[in-house]
């Protein structure tokens, strides 16, 4: 699948960070703008900005539109095969939420990782808020928990709290 074909299929980008999170509607125009104006920026530099903003809560020194384009560019570069997490078989594969974690690593630094591409049935599960995106992550986390084996996160990381919340969610769901 070509890079622009991937753009047409992405409905949302959800960044879950240590200090702040955001849910963005992924827009083709922004992918196009970002590719034209940010292609020369290295992926490590994009990760450094995402680490600062979402991992450490630092202010982005520019317009929000530039940060949105930067997120789109990073999502475009990391939107790879093998991350698919279907919600259900009825989900239309044309829409998904690309999940990006920005977390404190065990060695103390901040890591940025694209964690999953969760397919959505937008008629049944539209995402209107960060709370709905967070709930989606809780529900689907067991299907992509293997990504936590790649990079260990610090014990105080927000991801540890997410793992605990997801475990409780699924235990309570089975008991109900």
C-alpha positions, 0 to 999 in steps of 0.5 A, a space after each residue: 500500500 502506498 503512503 498516500 493510500 494509507 492517508 485516505 484510510 486513516 480517520 484519527 490519530 490518538 497520541 497518549 502521552 505522559 503529560 498530555 494527549 490529543 485526538 486529531 482527525 487525520 486529514 488528507 490536506 494536512 498529510 499533503 502539506 506535511 509531506 511537502 514542508 516537513 519531508 526534510 525533517 528527520 524522524 528522530 527530530 519529529 520524535 524529539 518534538 513529540 517527546 517534548 510536547 506530549 512526554 514532558 508537557 513543554 509548550 510547542 513554540 509555534 502555531 497549533 497548525 504546525 504541531 498538527 502537521 508534525 503529528 500527521 507527518 510522524 503518523 505518515 512515516 510510522 503507519 506500517 503494516 502489522 499494526 492492525 487491530 480490527 474492532 470486529 469483523 463488521 468494521 470497515 477497514 477504510 477507517 482506523 485510529 492510529 495510536 501513538 504512545 509517548 512514554 517514559 522509558 525505564 532508562 529515564 528518557 522519553 520514547 515515541 512509538 506507534 503502537 497500533 492501528 485500530 480499525 473502526 466502524 464509525 457508525 457504531 464507534 465514532 470518536 468524538 473526544 479523547 475520552 472515547 479514544 481512551 476507552 477504545 484503547 482500554 477495550 482493544 489493548 489486549 490485542 496489541 499488548 505485545 508492543 510493550 515487550 519492545 520498550 520497557 516503560 518506567 514504573 511511574 509511566 502513564 502506560 503502567 496505569 493504562 495497563 492496570 486500567 485495561 486489566 481491570 476493565 477486562 476482568 470486570 467485563 468478564 465478571 459482569 
